[in-house]
């Protein structure tokens, strides 16, 4: 069949329409990510049970590492536990009582856990937006008891300085988790081999401060007080739909999530998480 000049032009235009978006996505991916950070397929240590405990302040905090949790849940014999020290009852949801919102967010946390392949989801009743004033000994006992119950080889939490974007509850959880692990890590029967803090590279922080009202308002202005530098990253584009589903599980927090991750609900997940295709961690030990 003869291809006319008009058809050749049409085919060329179609090819450009297909190629240009791919080039744009690739360019944005390279712009926001730090490709110098080493990649890993798993955070589990070798020759240790594949048990992971992620400890956060509020339901929806797991979104910071949701892709990595989902990927690791797919490994053979993996066991994933997500724990929240509060039920997120202080979030700004009009015409909803604290008790009702706590119950609602508990259900949302359970739903997100199912999407991410979590085997266990634990929620505690420390006061939301009040963790810096909470009983530190009780909080650390709670964290220590979680470790004794689930015996993880890997623990993931927030950093102990910023709390990812500047939330005091996040940073306080990071302080408590780090304190417990540093206190117990040299005991001969202590199960935790690796401790990671969720973080971001400078390239992504710069973009976040431009696009995210939350980062712009809450992130430290002094770079020396910012997030710890990442030491390892995991790619998450293969679990884009699952991460989007985890975001969508937190129905009561859409406005908050839109402010933290602008555009996640405007672009298809396979495009959004092909641009923001990596989750970053600092390995503390």
Secondary structure, DSSP 8 states (H G I E B T S, - for coil): ----HHHHHHHHHHHHHHHHHHHHHHHHHHHHS-TTS-B-S----TTS--EEEEEESSTTGGGGGHHHHHHHHTSTT-EEEEEESS--TTS--TT--HHHHHHHHHHHHHHHHHHTT-SEEEE----TT-GGGS-HHHHHHHHHHHHHHH--SEEEE--SSS-TTT-HHHHHHHHHHHHHHHHHTTSTT----EEEEEE--HHHHHHHHHH-HHHHHHS-SSGGGS----SEEEE-GGGHHHHHHHHHH-GGGHHHHHHHSTTTTTS-HHHHHHHS-EEEEEE--
